[in-house]
């Protein structure tokens, strides 16, 4: 759409078209995976598609879980009332 030509969306479209912004995953496989998941009834809340995206999201979640676990003692330490 011409309305988007001078916007960030237009810049991304031009970068993709020129090869300066490579898209490593197959869009047909992505679309089919999405359709298959909807058809299966097992649609997750989020679905990182592509090995690159899967690994990036996994690394982020592992780091968040490590941070979460590092504060377990504090978190569970407030669970019970002290006896008076």
N, C-alpha and C positions, 0 to 999 in steps of 0.2 A: 504494500500500500504506500502510495507516495507520502502520506501523512507521517510515516515512520522513517522516511529516508534520512532526515537530519537528526535522528535521535540515537541513543545508545543501541536500540534494537536494530536500527539501520546499520550501525557500525559493526555489530556482531554478524549480521547477515552478509555484509561485504567481506568480512574476515573469513567466514566459513566458505564463501564462494571462491575466494582467492587462494584458499589453502593455508592461510595464516593462523587459522583457528581450527586445527584438525579435530574431527569427531571420530574417535577410534571404534565406536560400537555401531553395529548394523541396525539402522532404524527399522527395517522390516522385522528383524528378530525381536527388537524391543516391543513393537506394536503387537506381534504375535504372542509374546510372553504376557503382555498385559491382558490381552483377550483371553488367553488360556486361563490365567488366574481368576479373572472374573467368572468365566464359565465354570471353573472348578468350585466356586463358592469359598475358596480359601484365600480371599484377598486380604493381604496384610495392610496395616495402617500406612506403612512406608515400604517402598521396594526399591532399593538401590540396584539399578540394572547396569551390568558391565563389570568386568573383573576389576577395572581401575576404581570405579565408584564403590563397589562392594568392599574392597580393601581399605579405601579411605574412610568409609563410614565405620567399618569394623575397628580400625585403629582409634578413631575418635571415641567410640563406645567403650573400648577397653580402657582408654585413658580416663574416661569419666567414671567407670566402675572402680578403677584403682583409687581415684580421689575419694569416691564415696566410701569404699572400704577402709581407707585410712582414717576416717572419722567415725568408725563404727562404735568405738568405746564411748565417745561423747554422746552419740545419738541414742544408744540404748541405756546410757547411764542416767538419763532423766525419766525413764519409763516408770519407775516405781516410786511411790511416796515413801519418805523415810518415816520409820515409826517414832512416835513422840514419847 
